[in-house]
Amino acid sequence: MAKIFVIANQKGGVGKTTTTVNLAAALARHGQRTLLVDLDPQGNATMGSGIDKRTLKRSIYQVLIGMTSLADATLWSEAGRYGVVPANRELAGAELDLVDFEHRETRLKNALADVDARYDFVLIDCPPSLSLLTLNGFCAAHGVIIPMQCEYYALEGLSDLVNTIKKIHANFNTRLQIIGLLRVMFDPRMTLSQQVSAQLEQHFGDKVFRTIIPRNVRLAEAPSYGLPGVVFDPQAKGARAYLDFGVELIERMRSLDDSRRAESAPADAAPTP
């Protein structure tokens, strides 16, 4: 069964797409069968994976409105070595088209159910706004990975995002949980970055990933070549950090699975005579 994560933050420009693309490539490099679902009409994750959004015959738009299956819309990123369900501007019209559908918030969840056994991880890149597209991502996911910069406005927006996740958990998807907070574009020379980082660790404890993604020019350059940063320059600090993050995420999910099995073991055990 695939672990399905939405990469989300209601604030724009915090590295959601960079994180989604590089984490997908990192997980693939660590031997994980990975699928990236681009739910942003800008299609940046699609382009960053080496797929031209302007020439698409099928995309996530056709999947959501029932014109094609998710498997048929999936393309292969030769650069990243992972599957991609691509997006382009056509997706912007999905909000209006989905209004007339029953259970419109679970269209992506139902589509992913058909390919669940094919992947170890599914990563969903969402637009920054809380839209019907984002809601589809949240309803399909087991957990949320929150990339955030260590600055004041990002910290303020985090509380809004946490409240949103709580509402979705209560009303739409009871399995949804925060997997962790990932500090991105981190500059250790800035006192504010260090202060906000410390506050995150104080308030969220082990929900904050150990890995910190530094501000890195090579990561910013990679999309213009249609490559994930971990492929474009594997030795860059940012690329190495995302590779480390892939390892940490795999380990965290194994630990969570072990904990769940341990908790359920007494109830499932047969009574002794």
DAWO-V517594 format. One record per residue. N is the residue number from 1. RES is the residue in one letter. PSI is psi in whole degrees, 0 to 359 (* if undefined). Layout:
n=N res=RES psi=PSI
n=N res=RES psi=PSI
//
This chain:
n=1 res=M psi=128
n=2 res=A psi=146
n=3 res=K psi=119
n=4 res=I psi=118
n=5 res=F psi=137
n=6 res=V psi=134
n=7 res=I psi=109
n=8 res=A psi=148
n=9 res=N psi=130
n=10 res=Q psi=346
n=11 res=K psi=136
n=12 res=G psi=160
n=13 res=G psi=28
n=14 res=V psi=9
n=15 res=G psi=25
n=16 res=K psi=309
n=17 res=T psi=319
n=18 res=T psi=318
n=19 res=T psi=316
n=20 res=T psi=311
n=21 res=V psi=314
n=22 res=N psi=328
n=23 res=L psi=320
n=24 res=A psi=314
n=25 res=A psi=322
n=26 res=A psi=315
n=27 res=L psi=320
n=28 res=A psi=320
n=29 res=R psi=335
n=30 res=H psi=17
n=31 res=G psi=14
n=32 res=Q psi=135
n=33 res=R psi=115
n=34 res=T psi=140
n=35 res=L psi=132
n=36 res=L psi=127
n=37 res=V psi=117
n=38 res=D psi=109
n=39 res=L psi=14
n=40 res=D psi=122
n=41 res=P psi=340
n=42 res=Q psi=335
n=43 res=G psi=25
n=44 res=N psi=323
n=45 res=A psi=327
n=46 res=T psi=309
n=47 res=M psi=321
n=48 res=G psi=344
n=49 res=S psi=3
n=50 res=G psi=19
n=51 res=I psi=129
n=52 res=D psi=111
n=53 res=K psi=342
n=54 res=R psi=346
n=55 res=T psi=17
n=56 res=L psi=136
n=57 res=K psi=328
n=58 res=R psi=150
n=59 res=S psi=182
n=60 res=I psi=335
n=61 res=Y psi=310
n=62 res=Q psi=328
n=63 res=V psi=313
n=64 res=L psi=326
n=65 res=I psi=7
n=66 res=G psi=17
n=67 res=M psi=342
n=68 res=T psi=164
n=69 res=S psi=160
n=70 res=L psi=323
n=71 res=A psi=319
n=72 res=D psi=335
n=73 res=A psi=350
n=74 res=T psi=131
n=75 res=L psi=168
n=76 res=W psi=127
n=77 res=S psi=106
n=78 res=E psi=324
n=79 res=A psi=311
n=80 res=G psi=341
n=81 res=R psi=41
n=82 res=Y psi=162
n=83 res=G psi=151
n=84 res=V psi=127
n=85 res=V psi=104
n=86 res=P psi=169
n=87 res=A psi=156
n=88 res=N psi=191
n=89 res=R psi=336
n=90 res=E psi=330
n=91 res=L psi=336
n=92 res=A psi=333
n=93 res=G psi=355
n=94 res=A psi=326
n=95 res=E psi=313
n=96 res=L psi=320
n=97 res=D psi=326
n=98 res=L psi=344
n=99 res=V psi=325
n=100 res=D psi=356
n=101 res=F psi=143
n=102 res=E psi=148
n=103 res=H psi=44
n=104 res=R psi=338
n=105 res=E psi=350
n=106 res=T psi=19
n=107 res=R psi=317
n=108 res=L psi=319
n=109 res=K psi=315
n=110 res=N psi=323
n=111 res=A psi=321
n=112 res=L psi=334
n=113 res=A psi=331
n=114 res=D psi=341
n=115 res=V psi=10
n=116 res=D psi=318
n=117 res=A psi=348
n=118 res=R psi=346
n=119 res=Y psi=155
n=120 res=D psi=322
n=121 res=F psi=139
n=122 res=V psi=124
n=123 res=L psi=129
n=124 res=I psi=119
n=125 res=D psi=121
n=126 res=C psi=155
n=127 res=P psi=161
n=128 res=P psi=336
n=129 res=S psi=156
n=130 res=L psi=90
n=131 res=S psi=182
n=132 res=L psi=331
n=133 res=L psi=313
n=134 res=T psi=319
n=135 res=L psi=320
n=136 res=N psi=320
n=137 res=G psi=314
n=138 res=F psi=320
n=139 res=C psi=335
n=140 res=A psi=341
n=141 res=A psi=155
n=142 res=H psi=332
n=143 res=G psi=168
n=144 res=V psi=131
n=145 res=I psi=124
n=146 res=I psi=106
n=147 res=P psi=136
n=148 res=M psi=146
n=149 res=Q psi=152
n=150 res=C psi=74
n=151 res=E psi=167
n=152 res=Y psi=312
n=153 res=Y psi=324
n=154 res=A psi=322
n=155 res=L psi=321
n=156 res=E psi=318
n=157 res=G psi=338
n=158 res=L psi=320
n=159 res=S psi=323
n=160 res=D psi=318
n=161 res=L psi=318
n=162 res=V psi=319
n=163 res=N psi=321
n=164 res=T psi=315
n=165 res=I psi=321
n=166 res=K psi=318
n=167 res=K psi=319
n=168 res=I psi=322
n=169 res=H psi=319
n=170 res=A psi=327
n=171 res=N psi=336
n=172 res=F psi=321
n=173 res=N psi=94
n=174 res=T psi=348
n=175 res=R psi=351
n=176 res=L psi=133
n=177 res=Q psi=159
n=178 res=I psi=117
n=179 res=I psi=318
n=180 res=G psi=165
n=181 res=L psi=129
n=182 res=L psi=120
n=183 res=R psi=121
n=184 res=V psi=165
n=185 res=M psi=41
n=186 res=F psi=131
n=187 res=D psi=103
n=188 res=P psi=347
n=189 res=R psi=344
n=190 res=M psi=123
n=191 res=T psi=321
n=192 res=L psi=319
n=193 res=S psi=317
n=194 res=Q psi=321
n=195 res=Q psi=314
n=196 res=V psi=321
n=197 res=S psi=316
n=198 res=A psi=322
n=199 res=Q psi=320
n=200 res=L psi=314
n=201 res=E psi=324
n=202 res=Q psi=317
n=203 res=H psi=330
n=204 res=F psi=352
n=205 res=G psi=234
n=206 res=D psi=0
n=207 res=K psi=345
n=208 res=V psi=122
n=209 res=F psi=145
n=210 res=R psi=322
n=211 res=T psi=136
n=212 res=I psi=129
n=213 res=I psi=116
n=214 res=P psi=158
n=215 res=R psi=127
n=216 res=N psi=124
n=217 res=V psi=323
n=218 res=R psi=325
n=219 res=L psi=322
n=220 res=A psi=330
n=221 res=E psi=330
n=222 res=A psi=316
n=223 res=P psi=330
n=224 res=S psi=343
n=225 res=Y psi=3
n=226 res=G psi=34
n=227 res=L psi=144
n=228 res=P psi=150
n=229 res=G psi=326
n=230 res=V psi=344
n=231 res=V psi=319
n=232 res=F psi=314
n=233 res=D psi=84
n=234 res=P psi=339
n=235 res=Q psi=354
n=236 res=A psi=151
n=237 res=K psi=317
n=238 res=G psi=319
n=239 res=A psi=315
n=240 res=R psi=325
n=241 res=A psi=319
n=242 res=Y psi=326
n=243 res=L psi=319
n=244 res=D psi=321
n=245 res=F psi=322
n=246 res=G psi=316
n=247 res=V psi=316
n=248 res=E psi=319
n=249 res=L psi=317
n=250 res=I psi=315
n=251 res=E psi=319
n=252 res=R psi=319
n=253 res=M psi=324
n=254 res=R psi=319
n=255 res=S psi=318
n=256 res=L psi=319
n=257 res=D psi=319
n=258 res=D psi=321
n=259 res=S psi=318
n=260 res=R psi=319
n=261 res=R psi=321
n=262 res=A psi=322
n=263 res=E psi=325
n=264 res=S psi=346
n=265 res=A psi=313
n=266 res=P psi=322
n=267 res=A psi=328
n=268 res=D psi=343
n=269 res=A psi=143
n=270 res=A psi=142
n=271 res=P psi=141
n=272 res=T psi=145
n=273 res=P psi=*
//
